[in-house]
Amino acid sequence: MLRIHFTGEDLARVRLAARPDALWETTLSFHRLRDRRGGRVYGDWRTEARARLGRGGSRQLLASVVPARGYFPDFLTPAEGVQGWDEGLAALRATPDKRVEGELSLLNRKFAEPLRLGALVDALGDYHRAAVAPYWPHVHARVEADRAARGRALLDGGTDALLASLPPVLRWRSPVLEADYPVDREVHLAGRGLRLQPSFFCQGAPVVLYDPGLPPVLVYPVEHATPRTPVGGGPYLGRLVGHTRSAVLRAIDHGCTTSELARRAGVSLASASQHACVLREAGLVVTLRHGSAVLHSLTPLGSALLRGGAVPVAQAQ
């Protein structure tokens, strides 16, 4: 059982990450690569990623520090990862040798030769470019959809509602946030607050850092309401014409429910739902259920189309 204890000061300092964390997503994806769970969500990705990776030394080196189950070193996921791949990797390279040695010793395994941090960073980079970077727009879209749902809960009811709105694997029983966990952990925030980090590749239980002295972060799984939409939107993009659908796309820009969409675009509820469905099939919109409502948000492709530009280059690349 994981139990995170909040004080009043902690509740005032809860914050939602602004974007996916490149290092957390990369490290957690390596777990997903080796297990068989989540075939509906990760099945195609797993097949494609394994084909790209082959059986090279990079994968073997990563496996030596990221076991299929249990502890992996905290230094692999520095806080700078939320700023982007380059920033996270730079912070990882700058990890002091003493910290690297100390955290690796917790793996309870012997290395055939001393592990060089530079080699590990290079292996992580090779893995990321093959297995994560090509899918980053989809990862980003799912995280953005979750952020829209959490942001709405925060606006509607404050931090208490935000914590109560987290996925079912987390249970808010003020002033404690609980979750089933492989080991018993009691995390006392002690006024430091908490960064909530939604993650595409986190599955089942949430994840916290092992070292209680590091800035607290809770990585939790986003909801996967629909199967992956192929990049490019398939044949549906040809249906995206006309002023009404453009208005619908603009209305979804910062996230909205179906009823809000109908009001903003000046269409009926049924029409709003139909337009949102077409946009979702085209890979321009992500839809997530939030309580009794359905919340729509733009994908990076939808945002780019709305602004007349190219799909943004993923920060993780």
Order of alpha helices (4+ residues) and beta strands (2+ residues): beta-alpha-beta-alpha-alpha-alpha-alpha-alpha-alpha-alpha-beta-beta-beta-beta-beta-beta-alpha-beta-alpha-alpha-beta-beta-alpha
